Amino acid sequence: MQPDRQSRSLMGNVLGTALALCAFTAPALADMAQSANVMAPLEVNDYGAFEYQMNTANAMGVTAVSVDVWWGKVEAAGDQQFDWSYYDDLFGRITAAGLDIVPIMSFHQCGGNVGDTCNIPIPGWIWNHFPVPASDLRYKSEQGNESIETVSLWADSYVLSEYQEFMEAFEARYSQLAGDIDEINISMGPAGELRYPSYNSHDTGTGYPTRGGFQSYSDPAKADFRNWAINKYGSLTGVNNAWGFSLGQVSDINPPANAGSFISNGEHFYTQYGQDFVRWYHDSLMGHGYNMMDTALVGFNGAFADIELGMKIPGIHWKMSASDNTRRSAEIAAGLIPSDIDLTSPATGHGYADIVGVAASYQQEQRGVVLHFTALEMSDDPNGSGQSLAQTLVFWVAEEAEAQGVPIKGENALAGGATTDTGWDNIENAFDYASYSGMTVLRINQVASGGTGQYRYEQFINNYLTIDEPGDFQRTVIFMYGPTESGQDLFIRGGIDHTYANTSLGRNCQTWNTECALRIQHNNLLNSTTASWKSGDLYLDWYGIEANQGAGAEGTAMDWTTNNWPGSWGTLRTVPFDGYGESALNTYGDHYWMLDVQMDCANTVNGWFEVKSYISNGPGWEGTINQSGTPYSSGNHMAQCGKINVFERNSNSALFVEF
């Protein structure tokens, strides 16, 4: 096999079916991630760009694409009139790219939320489908505005059957994809989250960083509150006695007439009426969460009966550090937490015990329920305009999930957060010290189009993702002695000789060149000079640059190391901190370039594989090697998988050392 072959065919159809990456180098305290996903665009319009991004994502080791399955897109024409054509095409493209699918049963509108770029309302016929006014199906806010983004939870008795029919139709349509679907998420409110539309576009002045707005002023909501109060206290007299009111009739029981003063005066914290109102408001949302998950369990009880289900809650992080009565008010308006418990106590999950408990109650199901939480990329900013404790909240929710035995996965709240080092530092901090077990990035273009987003997500995948995949991955190190000058770098190519593989192993490497390549995962991504060449480098192979490697790669990049860094060279550089320089494994001297990878030994020849080195900008390829004791004749170095291999350019010598 000629080592200077420049074919790029490896990165065509072959990488479309490449296996997801495994992690072996995560920090000691890190929680391993079982998934590393990306969100598809809200609605795919540029298929060329999307397919390019998916191929990049697959090469990075991304496991699945999260896709909104819009109720309003599929069933827009009328009840039980389903048009799946868009998803037939989209799912085919995703699976062809070698990625799995995480469909979201999106019973909410596309549009009206931060970052939304589409307009897909929920089916218009739903508002006239039941024997009640349309206004009874909608959330009505303290401002008197109605939201049309999703059906109100106080209409669950009407609309749950429609949700179930949609899920059953989805399962029937795509039953053959059961093996390609990792998880099914259930939309439970605006933006697919279990919350009220407390800071959405139908109201004014309720968005970030305000307290939001209560959404319980429709006639069905008020009737439910009255029934709740009477049931709790037995009679109107009991209500009046508990609240210190003198209401004349049951219809006088209402949500706060002036929600602004209700919050600013602290009535929600310090009065029985206020605590009761917020408790009912919160518990109503919890009941909706149970309703939606119960419906999903029934709706997906056929071909998808073993697929994990998921639900999402938002990271509403603003107003958390306020020193007045507006503290935690944004979370309260969204329904996430009550006000009649100690919100500072870990015993209550800092308020999140109930909502985490929704997911916890389904952990006895064979498939279980995963909780998804947003805002992992954000920092605390208690003194800023948002009075934010975002990162603190990320830990609070994870701690409560862990306490209740709930698997929790994370997301970034804003797309831009996945394109900054600060954002990724915060994400990795959450995985290092909290119980997050998966990541979904909003959105694919943020991490599959180059730049910081792609580089950091690839690092994250390398360091945190662990997946049971076929193969025998073992740490393998290669040292190659090769003196160089400034501007020169050392690369290697390798694998199994095509002719030997065909005649002795029965492998057809001419058609499928991965048959002669070795899956690798770089353990060292710290050297800024070689990092871009390692990004997207999934194989030790004979074919030169892979499609997603940085420009200038001549194969698999190695890092310059030494066994001694004298003071005259300036600041000490070491492999653990800088990616090059002194290495504890190098006991040999200067100019021993090192490759440190996890390698799939299953594709080797009884543990053996071939290697040849190349120095850029000068010396080029080394000559023919005649190494003794090899399993078959080769003009290249022969290395052993799972060991430390020490070679010299243009030398027949070889040393193999156990770790």
Phi, psi and omega per residue, in radians:
M1 nan 2.252 -3.120
Q2 -1.389 2.157 -3.031
P3 -1.299 -0.225 -3.083
D4 -1.753 0.265 3.124
R5 -1.086 2.387 -3.004
Q6 -1.879 0.198 -3.073
S7 -1.036 2.426 3.058
R8 -1.813 0.225 -3.017
S9 -1.083 -0.391 3.136
L10 -0.965 -0.600 -3.007
M11 -1.634 0.239 3.091
G12 -1.503 -2.025 -3.098
N13 -1.147 -0.457 -3.071
V14 -1.104 -0.807 -3.122
L15 -1.228 -0.272 3.052
G16 -1.098 -0.374 3.113
T17 -2.056 0.322 3.136
A18 -1.092 2.547 3.135
L19 -1.323 2.650 3.131
A20 -1.183 2.689 -3.077
L21 -1.279 2.612 2.991
C22 -1.863 2.629 3.132
A23 -1.820 2.444 3.112
F24 -2.348 -0.120 -2.989
T25 -2.117 0.434 -3.108
A26 -1.142 2.665 3.094
P27 -0.999 2.710 -3.016
A28 -1.027 -0.589 -3.090
L29 -1.623 0.011 -2.991
A30 -1.280 2.555 2.902
D31 -1.501 2.298 3.076
M32 -1.215 2.591 3.105
A33 -1.755 2.366 3.079
Q34 -1.560 -0.220 3.136
S35 -2.609 2.589 3.054
A36 -2.428 1.662 -2.965
N37 -1.918 2.950 3.021
V38 -2.279 2.634 3.049
M39 -1.580 2.355 3.013
A40 -1.221 2.847 2.978
P41 -0.960 2.680 3.109
L42 -0.925 -0.671 3.038
E43 -2.585 2.146 -3.074
V44 -1.380 2.140 3.090
N45 -2.029 -0.559 3.141
D46 -1.861 1.606 -3.061
Y47 -1.230 -0.533 3.100
G48 -1.069 -0.852 3.126
A49 -1.123 -0.710 -3.102
F50 -1.135 -0.739 -3.141
E51 -1.184 -0.661 3.059
Y52 -1.059 -0.785 -3.135
Q53 -1.133 -0.654 3.120
M54 -1.161 -0.718 3.101
N55 -1.085 -0.707 3.075
T56 -1.106 -0.783 -3.134
A57 -1.072 -0.722 3.125
N58 -1.108 -0.733 3.116
A59 -1.125 -0.539 3.114
M60 -1.276 -0.368 -3.079
G61 1.827 0.175 3.063
V62 -1.024 2.466 -3.032
T63 -1.617 -0.651 -3.041
A64 -2.729 2.850 3.076
V65 -1.957 2.193 3.076
S66 -1.480 2.255 -2.998
V67 -2.271 2.191 3.008
D68 -1.254 2.116 3.021
V69 -1.736 1.663 -2.967
W70 -1.293 2.073 3.040
W71 -0.962 -0.763 -3.090
G72 -1.249 -0.240 3.080
K73 -1.575 -0.690 -3.038
V74 -1.433 -0.702 -3.011
E75 -1.999 0.522 -3.074
A76 -1.157 -0.576 -2.990
A77 -1.263 -0.434 -3.126
G78 2.789 2.924 -3.119
D79 -1.018 2.217 3.124
Q80 1.169 0.287 3.061
Q81 -1.858 1.588 -3.001
F82 -1.693 2.366 3.027
D83 -2.144 1.802 -3.062
W84 -1.708 0.119 -2.970
S85 -1.007 -0.719 -3.141
Y86 -1.051 -0.749 -3.089
Y87 -1.371 -0.506 3.014
D88 -0.980 -0.822 -3.132
D89 -1.205 -0.836 -3.045
L90 -1.122 -0.805 -3.125
F91 -1.133 -0.625 3.084
G92 -1.076 -0.698 3.129
R93 -1.199 -0.671 -3.123
I94 -1.159 -0.830 -3.128
T95 -1.181 -0.588 3.093
A96 -1.119 -0.490 3.102
A97 -1.413 0.034 3.094
G98 1.436 0.328 -3.108
L99 -1.990 2.632 3.046
D100 -1.499 3.060 -3.038
I101 -2.129 2.422 2.938
V102 -2.114 1.595 -3.137
P103 -1.294 2.494 3.055
I104 -1.922 2.098 3.051
M105 -1.284 1.610 -2.925
S106 -1.606 1.546 3.136
F107 -1.526 0.392 3.137
H108 -2.138 2.897 3.131
Q109 -1.267 2.523 2.941
C110 -1.648 1.970 -3.076
G111 2.215 2.511 3.099
G112 1.737 -0.078 3.111
N113 -2.003 2.895 -3.108
V114 -1.003 2.193 3.090
G115 1.500 -0.079 -3.136
D116 -1.198 2.350 -3.141
T117 -2.213 0.331 -3.137
C118 -2.342 2.999 3.139
N119 -2.415 1.574 3.081
I120 -2.186 1.655 3.119
P121 -1.219 2.826 3.022
I122 -1.186 2.819 -3.029
P123 -0.915 2.195 -3.088
G124 -1.126 -0.489 -3.109
W125 -1.171 -0.336 -3.057
I126 -1.107 -0.519 -3.063
W127 -1.238 -0.312 -3.141
N128 -2.073 0.290 -2.991
H129 -1.544 -0.303 -3.039
F130 -2.101 2.811 -3.065
P131 -1.411 0.787 3.090
V132 -2.445 2.756 3.094
P133 -1.087 2.629 3.118
A134 -0.988 -0.603 -3.113
S135 -1.107 -0.432 3.108
D136 -1.290 -0.246 3.139
L137 -1.677 -0.023 -3.009
R138 -2.040 2.631 2.959
Y139 -1.224 2.404 3.053
K140 -2.138 2.253 -2.992
S141 -1.591 3.031 3.062
E142 -1.061 -0.377 3.092
Q143 -1.491 -0.078 -3.125
G144 1.516 0.155 -3.118
N145 -1.643 2.549 3.128
E146 -1.811 2.427 3.096
S147 -1.707 2.350 3.094
I148 -1.961 0.257 -3.107
E149 -1.290 -0.499 -3.124
T150 -2.752 2.790 3.098
V151 -1.315 2.437 -3.125
S152 -1.092 2.567 3.092
L153 -1.130 -0.401 3.119
W154 -1.326 0.035 3.020
A155 -1.958 0.279 -3.125
D156 -0.963 -0.658 -3.095
S157 -1.075 -0.434 3.096
Y158 -1.537 -0.806 -2.857
V159 -1.655 -0.268 -3.115
L160 -1.020 -0.627 3.127
S161 -1.143 -0.561 3.082
E162 -1.195 -0.706 3.078
Y163 -1.079 -0.758 -3.128
Q164 -1.092 -0.765 3.110
E165 -1.045 -0.691 -3.141
F166 -1.139 -0.773 3.141
M167 -1.147 -0.687 3.112
E168 -1.128 -0.694 3.114
A169 -1.163 -0.662 3.098
F170 -1.104 -0.790 -3.139
E171 -1.097 -0.733 3.139
A172 -1.122 -0.682 -3.094
R173 -1.208 -0.677 -2.981
Y174 -2.063 0.487 -3.124
S175 -1.012 -0.549 -3.119
Q176 -1.221 -0.213 3.139
L177 -1.677 0.181 -3.069
A178 -0.940 -0.646 -3.138
G179 -1.305 -0.216 -3.135
D180 -1.796 -0.021 -3.114
I181 -1.828 2.037 -3.086
D182 -1.420 -0.583 -3.025
E183 -2.872 2.649 3.048
I184 -2.104 2.091 3.124
N185 -1.619 2.502 -3.095
I186 -1.926 2.015 3.072
S187 -1.177 2.273 -3.101
M188 -2.128 0.155 -3.118
G189 2.986 -2.925 -3.140
P190 -1.003 2.465 -3.074
A191 1.055 0.306 3.135
G192 1.362 0.145 -3.029
E193 -1.806 2.626 3.045
L194 -1.348 1.580 3.129
R195 -2.887 2.942 2.964
Y196 -1.498 2.762 3.069
P197 -1.367 1.025 -2.953
S198 -1.360 -0.256 3.131
Y199 -2.349 0.635 -3.057
N200 -1.715 3.077 -2.897
S201 -1.283 -0.226 3.139
H202 -1.245 -0.357 3.092
D203 -1.863 2.802 3.104
T204 -1.918 2.472 3.058
G205 1.222 0.382 -3.117
T206 -1.979 0.018 -3.112
G207 -1.398 -3.022 3.097
Y208 -0.986 2.334 0.072
P209 -1.926 0.782 -3.071
T210 -1.558 3.134 3.141
R211 -1.296 -0.185 -3.062
G212 1.436 -2.952 -3.127
G213 -2.440 2.391 3.084
F214 -1.157 2.580 -2.995
Q215 -2.142 0.624 -2.965
S216 -2.123 0.702 -3.033
Y217 -1.958 0.178 3.027
S218 -1.314 2.845 -3.140
D219 -1.065 -0.775 3.108
P220 -1.116 -0.610 3.123
A221 -1.153 -0.811 -3.134
K222 -1.118 -0.678 3.107
A223 -1.100 -0.668 3.134
D224 -1.175 -0.703 3.110
F225 -1.094 -0.725 3.121
R226 -1.090 -0.788 3.137
N227 -1.102 -0.697 3.136
W228 -1.080 -0.795 -3.103
A229 -1.143 -0.760 -3.140
I230 -1.137 -0.717 3.123
N231 -1.120 -0.615 -3.123
K232 -1.256 -0.728 -3.009
Y233 -1.876 -0.039 2.999
G234 1.549 -0.489 -3.090
S235 -2.930 2.976 3.069
L236 -1.109 -0.629 3.098
T237 -1.075 -0.727 3.104
G238 -1.112 -0.666 3.090
V239 -1.098 -0.830 -3.126
N240 -1.066 -0.711 -3.137
N241 -1.156 -0.703 -3.113
A242 -1.212 -0.679 -3.032
W243 -1.643 -0.213 -3.062
G244 1.253 0.513 -3.137
F245 -1.804 3.007 3.022
S246 -2.326 0.995 -3.120
L247 -1.228 2.431 -3.065
G248 -1.506 -0.455 -3.112
Q249 -2.663 2.843 -3.071
V250 -1.040 -0.602 -3.127
S251 -1.159 -0.171 3.072
D252 -1.415 -0.172 3.065
I253 -1.324 2.012 -3.041
N254 -2.521 2.846 2.958
P255 -1.091 2.937 -3.086
P256 -0.971 2.276 3.120
A257 -1.201 -0.570 3.093
N258 -2.240 1.584 -3.048
A259 -1.133 -0.509 3.132
G260 -1.089 -0.885 3.131
S261 -1.252 -0.536 3.072
F262 -0.952 -0.765 3.131
I263 -1.362 -0.847 -3.041
S264 -1.122 -0.519 3.111
N265 -1.468 -0.127 3.118
G266 1.354 0.351 -3.125
E267 -1.080 -0.539 -3.127
H268 -1.196 -0.408 3.108
F269 -1.655 -0.655 -2.847
Y270 -1.976 -0.032 3.092
T271 -2.088 2.626 3.125
Q272 -1.129 -0.679 3.094
Y273 -1.044 -0.829 -3.104
G274 -1.109 -0.764 3.112
Q275 -1.107 -0.699 -3.135
D276 -1.168 -0.760 -3.140
F277 -1.044 -0.847 -3.106
V278 -1.173 -0.626 3.098
R279 -1.085 -0.838 3.107
W280 -1.062 -0.761 -3.119
Y281 -1.069 -0.786 3.129
H282 -1.176 -0.838 -3.107
D283 -1.130 -0.540 3.084
S284 -1.085 -0.724 3.108
L285 -1.165 -0.699 3.109
M286 -1.081 -0.736 3.107
G287 -1.040 -0.661 3.095
H288 -1.129 -0.694 3.094
G289 -1.039 -0.772 3.088
Y290 -1.112 -0.737 3.136
N291 -1.029 -0.784 -3.093
M292 -1.167 -0.730 -3.126
M293 -1.242 -0.662 3.070
D294 -1.053 -0.720 3.129
T295 -1.125 -0.697 3.134
A296 -1.147 -0.663 3.128
L297 -1.094 -0.624 3.094
V298 -1.347 -0.725 -3.089
G299 -1.151 -0.565 -3.120
F300 -1.974 1.091 -3.108
N301 -2.005 0.278 3.105
G302 -1.924 -1.963 -3.116
A303 -1.086 -0.430 -3.099
F304 -1.777 0.257 -3.015
A305 -1.104 -0.405 -3.108
D306 -1.754 0.021 -3.106
I307 -1.475 2.331 -3.136
E308 -1.058 2.513 3.066
L309 -1.836 2.746 -3.129
G310 -2.406 2.691 3.050
M311 -2.441 2.661 -3.061
K312 -2.178 2.445 2.983
I313 -2.143 2.591 -3.033
P314 -1.521 2.715 3.007
G315 -1.596 1.471 3.118
I316 -1.533 1.672 -2.882
H317 -1.779 -0.102 -3.078
W318 -1.573 2.826 -3.048
K319 1.122 0.261 -3.096
M320 -1.385 -0.590 -3.070
S321 -1.762 0.206 3.124
A322 -1.032 2.507 -3.117
S323 -1.659 -0.067 3.135
D324 -1.871 -2.885 -3.064
N325 -1.262 -0.063 3.087
T326 -1.477 0.002 3.129
R327 -1.047 2.355 3.125
R328 1.145 0.198 -3.035
S329 -1.205 -0.554 3.130
A330 -1.171 -0.678 3.088
E331 -1.173 -0.644 3.140
I332 -1.163 -0.764 3.141
A333 -1.124 -0.539 3.099
A334 -1.363 -0.157 3.103
G335 1.520 0.097 -3.013
L336 -1.282 -0.599 -3.055
I337 -2.333 2.656 3.031
P338 -1.550 -3.120 3.142
S339 -2.104 0.033 -3.059
D340 -1.776 0.349 3.095
I341 -2.277 3.003 3.107
D342 -1.386 1.841 -3.083
L343 -1.374 -0.058 3.112
T344 -1.718 -0.060 -2.982
S345 -1.700 2.343 2.999
P346 -1.067 -0.411 -3.124
A347 -1.132 -0.448 3.095
T348 -1.802 0.177 -3.041
G349 1.101 0.511 -3.062
H350 0.937 0.564 3.115
G351 1.837 -0.198 -2.987
Y352 -1.749 0.153 -3.103
A353 -1.077 -0.703 -3.089
D354 -1.172 -0.819 -3.041
I355 -1.262 -0.600 3.010
V356 -1.159 -0.569 3.127
G357 -1.100 -0.439 3.064
V358 -1.046 -0.877 3.109
A359 -1.166 -0.649 -3.094
A360 -1.086 -0.576 -3.064
S361 -1.182 -0.225 -3.124
Y362 -1.855 0.143 -3.094
Q363 -1.241 -0.255 3.072
Q364 -1.415 -0.236 3.032
E365 -1.114 2.563 -3.089
Q366 -1.038 -0.612 -3.082
R367 -1.643 -0.351 3.089
G368 1.258 3.057 -3.135
V369 -2.337 2.275 3.133
V370 -1.704 2.404 3.065
L371 -1.710 2.266 3.085
H372 -1.911 2.374 -3.111
F373 -2.304 2.447 -3.062
T374 -1.739 3.086 3.035
A375 1.428 0.351 -3.113
L376 -1.130 -0.403 -3.065
E377 -1.474 -0.125 -2.965
M378 -1.592 2.656 3.098
S379 -1.756 2.763 2.943
D380 -1.165 2.451 3.061
D381 -2.557 1.147 -2.985
P382 -1.116 -0.431 -3.094
N383 -1.754 0.029 3.099
G384 -1.409 3.135 -3.088
S385 -1.112 -0.474 3.134
G386 -1.486 -0.147 -3.101
Q387 0.819 0.909 -2.943
S388 -1.638 2.456 2.953
L389 -2.223 0.920 -3.006
A390 -1.048 -0.870 -3.083
Q391 -1.196 -0.638 3.050
T392 -1.025 -0.759 -3.139
L393 -1.110 -0.683 3.092
V394 -0.980 -0.697 -3.136
F395 -1.345 -0.682 3.124
W396 -0.999 -0.855 -3.080
V397 -1.154 -0.710 3.124
A398 -1.123 -0.698 3.136
E399 -1.112 -0.700 3.123
E400 -1.211 -0.683 3.093
A401 -1.064 -0.761 3.124
E402 -1.112 -0.710 -3.129
A403 -1.104 -0.577 -3.115
Q404 -1.689 0.096 3.097
G405 1.261 0.570 -3.099
V406 -1.826 2.169 3.029
P407 -1.173 2.339 -3.076
I408 -2.232 2.414 3.099
K409 -2.197 2.745 -3.002
G410 -2.018 2.824 3.048
E411 -2.475 2.751 2.922
N412 -1.485 2.483 -3.079
A413 -1.369 -0.651 -3.109
L414 -2.112 2.432 -3.058
A415 -0.990 -0.690 -3.106
G416 -1.088 -0.396 -3.131
G417 -1.152 -0.342 3.128
A418 -1.579 0.129 -3.120
T419 -2.034 0.152 -3.101
T420 -2.144 2.619 3.077
D421 -1.123 -0.656 3.121
T422 -1.065 -0.773 3.117
G423 -1.036 -0.788 -3.129
W424 -1.256 -0.557 3.040
D425 -1.054 -0.728 3.122
N426 -1.175 -0.714 3.113
I427 -1.068 -0.822 -3.127
E428 -1.155 -0.583 3.077
N429 -1.066 -0.707 3.119
A430 -1.128 -0.669 3.126
F431 -1.319 -0.509 3.114
D432 -1.214 -0.663 -2.927
Y433 -2.181 0.000 3.072
A434 -2.183 -3.062 -2.928
S435 -1.731 0.382 -3.126
Y436 -1.153 2.394 -3.046
S437 -2.171 0.263 3.101
G438 -3.049 2.748 -3.107
M439 -2.340 2.367 2.998
T440 -2.171 2.147 -3.063
V441 -1.677 2.259 2.998
L442 -1.630 1.937 -0.235
R443 -2.127 -3.069 -3.016
I444 -0.976 -0.648 -3.096
N445 -1.184 -0.347 3.138
Q446 -1.289 -0.388 -3.043
V447 -2.220 0.095 -3.124
A448 -2.267 0.438 3.131
S449 -2.274 0.455 -3.139
G450 1.494 -3.083 3.066
G451 1.359 -2.947 -3.069
T452 -1.043 -0.702 -3.110
G453 -1.020 -0.840 -3.129
Q454 -1.178 -0.773 -3.105
Y455 -1.070 -0.777 -3.075
R456 -1.301 -0.598 3.107
Y457 -1.199 -0.655 3.093
E458 -1.119 -0.710 3.043
Q459 -1.049 -0.774 3.138
F460 -1.023 -0.825 -3.141
I461 -1.057 -0.768 3.129
N462 -1.063 -0.652 -2.999
N463 -1.609 -0.369 -2.993
Y464 -2.155 -0.477 -2.999
L465 -1.386 2.264 3.045
T466 -2.276 2.167 -3.112
I467 -2.355 2.443 3.039
D468 -1.295 1.852 3.102
E469 -2.197 2.705 3.128
P470 -1.029 2.622 3.086
G471 2.199 3.092 -3.121
D472 -2.308 1.410 -3.047
F473 -1.412 2.193 3.126
Q474 -2.381 2.547 3.082
R475 -1.135 2.273 -3.123
T476 -2.341 2.291 3.136
V477 -2.124 2.385 3.047
I478 -2.142 2.193 2.952
F479 -1.820 2.288 3.091
M480 -2.219 1.994 3.117
Y481 -1.319 2.158 3.138
G482 -2.833 1.676 3.115
P483 -1.020 2.410 -3.111
T484 -2.367 2.954 3.055
E485 -1.993 2.982 3.136
S486 -0.974 2.342 3.139
G487 1.590 -0.043 3.118
Q488 -1.875 2.479 3.103
D489 -2.318 2.724 -3.087
L490 -1.929 2.276 3.107
F491 -2.153 2.774 2.970
I492 -2.259 2.699 2.905
R493 -2.211 2.819 -3.110
G494 3.123 -2.905 -3.089
G495 2.323 -2.425 -3.139
I496 -2.056 2.411 3.121
D497 -1.049 2.347 -3.082
H498 -1.054 -0.809 -3.077
T499 -1.139 -0.789 3.112
Y500 -1.082 -0.741 -3.129
A501 -1.074 -0.660 -3.100
N502 -1.287 -0.764 -3.049
T503 -1.443 -0.556 -3.024
S504 -1.898 -0.411 -3.069
L505 -1.978 -0.173 -3.131
G506 1.257 0.457 3.140
R507 -1.761 2.384 3.116
N508 -1.752 1.469 -3.076
C509 -1.381 -0.265 3.088
Q510 -1.204 -0.632 3.127
T511 -1.524 -0.775 -3.129
W512 -2.126 1.612 -3.001
N513 -1.259 -0.163 3.005
T514 -1.213 -0.291 3.091
E515 -1.073 -0.438 3.127
C516 -1.916 0.125 3.121
A517 -1.826 2.855 -3.108
L518 -2.127 2.159 3.098
R519 -1.113 2.307 3.105
I520 -2.341 2.760 2.996
Q521 -2.395 2.097 -3.061
H522 -1.214 2.281 3.067
N523 -1.530 -0.337 -3.098
N524 -2.060 1.895 3.104
L525 -2.073 0.371 -2.997
L526 -1.595 -0.340 -3.093
N527 -1.384 1.966 -3.067
S528 -1.092 -0.454 3.132
T529 -1.233 -0.687 -3.037
T530 -1.785 -0.123 -3.017
A531 -1.031 -0.753 -3.096
S532 -1.201 -0.487 3.105
W533 -1.318 -0.464 3.100
K534 -1.448 -0.458 3.100
S535 -1.119 2.174 -3.132
G536 1.410 0.071 3.117
D537 -1.603 1.702 -3.034
L538 -1.727 -0.243 -3.047
Y539 -2.374 2.510 2.784
L540 -1.507 1.992 -2.994
D541 -2.533 -3.100 -3.096
W542 -1.706 0.084 -2.755
Y543 -1.923 0.193 3.081
G544 1.417 -2.584 -3.025
I545 -1.165 2.349 3.020
E546 -1.548 2.794 -2.940
A547 -1.008 -0.538 -3.043
N548 -1.917 0.244 3.002
Q549 -1.405 2.745 3.083
G550 -1.169 2.674 -3.124
A551 -1.023 2.478 3.097
G552 1.687 -0.122 3.126
A553 -1.174 2.372 3.109
E554 -1.950 0.344 -3.077
G555 2.477 -2.447 3.115
T556 -1.640 2.142 -3.034
A557 -1.359 2.521 3.046
M558 -2.010 2.874 -3.097
D559 -2.041 2.380 -3.126
W560 -1.207 2.308 3.119
T561 -2.368 2.879 3.092
T562 -2.544 2.900 3.027
N563 -1.727 -0.015 -3.123
N564 -2.754 2.171 3.123
W565 -1.941 1.730 -3.080
P566 -1.197 2.701 -3.133
G567 -1.064 -0.451 -3.131
S568 -1.173 -0.264 3.126
W569 -1.486 -0.061 -3.126
G570 1.656 -2.692 -3.071
T571 -0.945 2.292 3.136
L572 -1.051 2.281 3.047
R573 -1.993 2.314 -3.139
T574 -2.301 2.681 3.134
V575 -1.072 -0.748 -3.119
P576 -1.105 -0.484 -3.079
F577 -1.892 -0.520 -3.045
D578 -2.063 -0.230 -3.120
G579 1.506 -0.065 3.083
Y580 -2.696 2.975 -3.139
G581 1.791 -2.491 -3.122
E582 -1.147 2.413 3.071
S583 -2.358 2.385 3.128
A584 -1.118 -0.429 3.141
L585 -1.391 -0.363 -3.130
N586 -1.536 1.829 3.057
T587 -1.948 0.367 -2.937
Y588 -1.934 -0.579 3.132
G589 2.412 -2.931 -3.133
D590 -1.262 2.776 2.997
H591 1.174 0.401 3.003
Y592 -1.647 1.709 -3.133
W593 -1.277 2.409 -2.982
M594 -2.099 2.393 2.909
L595 -2.002 2.181 -3.131
D596 -2.176 1.906 -3.041
V597 -2.440 2.864 2.811
Q598 -1.633 2.189 -3.045
M599 -2.129 2.462 3.082
D600 -1.396 1.761 -3.107
C601 -1.256 -0.233 -3.081
A602 -1.143 -0.422 -3.084
N603 -1.659 0.068 3.134
T604 -1.469 3.115 3.070
V605 -1.753 1.598 -3.084
N606 0.920 0.662 3.095
G607 1.660 -0.131 -3.096
W608 -1.749 2.592 3.034
F609 -2.695 2.878 -3.050
E610 -1.737 2.653 -3.136
V611 -2.530 2.432 2.976
K612 -2.446 2.479 -3.027
S613 -1.809 2.717 -3.137
Y614 -2.440 2.285 3.046
I615 -1.881 2.146 -3.082
S616 -1.313 2.773 3.048
N617 0.984 0.755 3.093
G618 2.826 -1.755 -2.972
P619 -1.071 -0.583 3.135
G620 1.267 -2.504 -3.060
W621 -1.317 2.544 2.989
E622 -1.354 2.961 -3.072
G623 -1.472 -2.951 -3.120
T624 -1.216 2.400 -3.139
I625 -1.912 2.450 3.092
N626 -2.170 1.272 -3.082
Q627 -1.429 2.416 -3.139
S628 -1.575 2.794 3.044
G629 1.332 0.355 -3.101
T630 -1.622 2.747 -3.076
P631 -1.245 -0.380 3.040
Y632 -2.673 2.850 -3.061
S633 -1.258 2.344 -3.116
S634 -2.663 2.603 3.042
G635 -1.595 0.258 -3.110
N636 -2.105 2.941 2.959
H637 -1.108 2.567 3.044
M638 -2.036 2.086 -3.082
A639 -1.878 2.906 3.130
Q640 -2.042 2.225 -3.138
C641 -1.187 2.427 3.109
G642 1.498 0.152 -3.119
K643 -2.292 3.019 2.971
I644 -1.595 2.093 -3.095
N645 -1.932 2.278 -3.082
V646 -2.128 2.085 -3.126
F647 -2.268 2.918 2.970
E648 -2.204 2.441 3.070
R649 -1.004 2.404 3.069
N650 1.070 0.410 3.123
S651 -2.198 2.533 3.126
N652 -1.444 -0.099 -3.066
S653 -1.214 2.645 3.106
A654 -2.670 2.397 3.107
L655 -2.272 2.313 -3.135
F656 -2.104 2.185 -3.046
V657 -2.186 2.360 3.051
E658 -1.306 2.603 3.059
F659 -1.209 nan nan
